[in-house]
Amino acid sequence: MAAIGSPDWVAETNGALGLRDQVRFVAQAIVRELAPRRGGGAVLAADRTPPSTAIAQHVTDFARTVLPAPLLHHSMRSWLWACMLADLDRIEYDDERLYVAALLHDVALSDSHRPGPVAACFAVHGATVARDVVIGAGGGAAFADDVADAIAAHFNVAVPLSWGAEAHLLHAGTHLDVVGLRRLEIARSSVDEVHAREPRAGFAGHFLAAMREEGRLRKSSRAGLLWRLGMERSVRRAERAVACEDQP
């Protein structure tokens, strides 16, 4: 049985969770929810410069064109968190691939690239869009596949490092930004730097509206199942925590 979110699973299911997969996915979500949270508050560099390659610039321009501001800032924060967690965990990665995957991971939530109601999973649809964007920017098939696989997997409960550093880190960065996973491992000063650079204004409301729609249209997707499991509560709890941290 292919692992949920893996390329083989995507090829077999197009992102729809069968009954067995739903049971597995719920079990994984419960385990993560009950896992102890680590602290530490490491001071990590938030002042990072995006890759200067032609592909990265093309993707930056594309993202600025199609993503609404809350999602664009979220994508940039996700990249910054991913880089910071890579430093914390001492993980080597390809910065260009990670940056491109982060900028494109929510492309399927943009008005111009949202899937129709017959699509099984917005993340899998977004992976297909991202692959085409990378190819159109001059990237090779291996580059495009790595980006697409990372995006297709990012809505998993977990993405192991064995699936590739970029996929693992994209998941870590996006989940830190959305539900605060591992945020306590980063010093408040570093968190504040990220939020000053890429503001969170309007993100929670925009994201939750998109996920509410995913839950309505794609009940058998990972997003749909997480919505029924209480995603809204987790996102709002994370947003309140950020607001409390911002108080003097």
C-alpha positions in Angstrom: 0.0 0.0 0.0 1.5 3.3 -1.1 2.3 5.9 1.6 -0.2 8.7 1.6 1.1 11.7 -0.3 3.9 9.8 -2.1 4.2 9.9 -5.9 2.9 6.3 -6.1 -0.1 7.2 -4.0 -0.8 10.3 -6.1 -0.6 8.3 -9.3 -3.0 5.7 -7.9 -5.5 7.9 -6.2 -5.1 11.4 -7.7 -5.3 12.6 -4.1 -8.5 11.0 -2.9 -8.4 9.2 0.4 -10.1 5.8 0.3 -11.5 4.4 3.5 -8.3 2.7 4.6 -6.3 5.8 3.9 -8.8 7.9 5.9 -8.3 5.6 8.9 -4.5 5.8 8.5 -4.6 9.6 8.1 -6.8 10.2 11.1 -4.4 8.0 13.2 -1.4 10.0 12.0 -3.2 13.2 12.9 -4.0 12.0 16.4 -0.4 10.9 17.0 0.9 14.3 15.9 -1.7 16.1 18.1 -0.6 14.2 21.1 3.1 14.4 20.5 5.1 16.6 23.0 6.1 20.0 21.8 9.8 20.9 22.0 11.0 24.4 23.0 14.4 25.9 22.9 13.9 29.2 21.2 17.0 29.1 18.9 18.0 32.4 17.4 18.1 31.7 13.6 18.8 34.0 10.7 15.6 35.4 9.1 17.4 37.8 6.7 17.7 35.5 3.7 17.8 36.3 0.0 15.9 34.3 -2.5 17.9 32.5 -5.1 18.9 34.7 -8.0 18.4 32.1 -10.8 16.3 32.6 -13.8 13.8 29.9 -12.7 13.5 31.4 -9.2 12.9 34.9 -10.7 10.3 33.6 -13.1 8.5 31.8 -10.3 8.7 35.0 -8.1 7.1 37.0 -10.8 4.4 34.3 -11.4 3.6 34.1 -7.7 3.3 37.9 -7.4 0.9 37.9 -10.3 -1.4 35.1 -9.3 -1.3 34.8 -5.5 -3.4 37.2 -3.3 -1.3 39.1 -0.7 -2.1 36.8 2.2 -1.0 33.7 0.3 2.0 35.4 -1.2 3.3 36.4 2.3 2.4 32.9 3.6 4.5 31.3 0.9 7.4 33.5 1.6 7.1 32.9 5.4 6.9 29.2 4.7 10.2 29.4 2.7 11.9 31.3 5.6 10.6 28.9 8.2 11.8 25.9 6.1 15.3 27.4 5.8 15.5 28.2 9.5 14.3 24.7 10.5 16.9 23.2 8.1 19.6 25.2 10.0 18.2 24.0 13.3 18.1 20.3 12.2 21.3 20.6 10.1 19.6 19.4 6.9 21.3 20.1 3.6 18.9 21.1 0.8 18.7 22.7 -2.6 17.7 26.3 -2.0 16.3 26.8 -5.5 14.0 23.8 -5.4 12.9 24.6 -1.9 12.2 28.3 -2.7 10.3 27.4 -5.9 8.2 24.7 -4.1 7.4 27.2 -1.3 6.3 30.0 -3.7 4.1 27.6 -5.7 2.7 25.3 -3.0 -0.7 27.1 -2.7 -1.1 28.0 -6.4 -4.2 25.9 -6.5 -5.9 28.2 -4.0 -5.5 31.2 -6.3 -8.5 32.3 -8.3 -6.8 31.7 -11.6 -5.6 28.1 -10.9 -8.3 26.7 -8.5 -9.3 23.2 -9.6 -12.9 22.5 -10.6 -15.2 20.5 -8.3 -14.3 17.2 -10.0 -10.7 17.4 -8.9 -9.8 15.1 -6.0 -7.2 17.3 -4.1 -6.1 20.9 -4.4 -2.5 20.0 -3.5 -2.2 17.4 -6.2 -3.8 19.8 -8.7 -1.4 22.5 -7.6 1.5 20.1 -8.0 0.5 19.7 -11.7 0.3 23.4 -12.2 3.7 23.9 -10.5 5.3 21.3 -12.7 4.1 23.2 -15.8 5.4 26.5 -14.4 8.8 25.1 -13.7 9.0 23.5 -17.2 7.8 26.7 -18.7 10.6 28.6 -16.8 13.2 26.4 -18.4 13.6 23.8 -15.5 14.3 20.2 -16.3 12.0 17.3 -15.7 13.8 16.2 -12.5 13.6 19.7 -11.1 9.9 19.9 -12.0 9.2 16.5 -10.5 10.9 17.3 -7.2 8.9 20.5 -6.9 5.6 18.8 -7.8 6.2 15.9 -5.4 7.0 18.2 -2.5 3.8 20.2 -3.2 1.6 17.1 -3.6 2.9 15.9 -0.2 2.8 19.1 1.8 -0.7 18.5 3.1 0.3 15.3 4.8 0.4 15.0 8.5 4.1 14.2 8.1 6.6 14.0 5.3 9.8 12.0 6.2 13.2 13.2 5.3 13.6 10.1 3.1 11.2 11.7 0.6 13.7 14.4 0.0 15.0 17.3 2.0 12.9 19.9 0.0 9.6 18.0 0.5 10.4 17.4 4.2 11.3 21.1 4.8 8.3 22.5 2.7 6.0 20.5 5.0 7.8 21.7 8.1 7.7 25.3 7.0 4.1 25.4 5.9 2.8 23.6 9.0 4.8 26.0 11.2 3.2 29.0 9.5 -0.4 27.6 9.5 -0.7 25.8 12.9 2.4 26.8 14.7 4.1 23.4 14.6 7.7 23.8 16.0 7.4 27.6 16.4 8.5 27.4 20.0 11.8 26.0 18.8 12.6 29.4 17.3 13.4 32.4 19.3 10.8 35.1 19.6 13.2 37.6 18.1 13.6 35.5 15.0 9.9 34.9 14.7 9.3 38.7 15.0 11.8 39.3 12.2 9.9 36.9 9.9 6.5 38.5 10.6 7.9 42.0 10.1 9.3 41.0 6.7 6.2 39.0 5.6 3.1 40.2 7.6 0.4 37.8 8.6 -2.4 40.4 8.2 -5.5 38.7 6.7 -3.9 35.3 6.4 -6.0 33.2 8.8 -9.3 34.4 7.4 -8.3 34.0 3.8 -6.8 30.5 4.4 -9.8 29.3 6.4 -12.2 30.4 3.8 -10.3 28.5 1.2 -10.1 25.4 3.4 -13.9 25.6 4.2 -14.5 25.4 0.5 -12.1 22.5 0.1 -13.9 20.7 2.8 -17.2 21.3 1.0 -16.0 20.3 -2.5 -13.4 17.6 -1.7 -14.5 15.7 1.4 -12.2 12.7 0.6 -9.1 14.9 0.2 -6.6 15.4 3.0 -7.7 19.0 3.3 -11.4 17.9 3.5 -10.6 15.4 6.2 -8.5 17.8 8.2 -11.2 20.4 8.0 -13.7 17.9 9.6 -11.0 17.0 12.2 -10.9 20.6 13.4 -8.4 22.4 11.2 -10.2 25.7 11.9 -9.6 25.4 15.6 -5.9 24.6 15.1 -5.4 27.6 12.8 -7.2 30.0 15.1 -5.3 28.7 18.1 -2.0 29.3 16.3 -3.1 32.8 15.3 -4.0 33.7 18.9 -0.6 32.4 20.0 1.1 34.7 17.5 -1.0 37.7 18.6 -0.1 37.0 22.3 3.6 36.8 21.4 3.3 40.1 19.7 2.1 41.8 22.8 4.8 43.8 24.7 
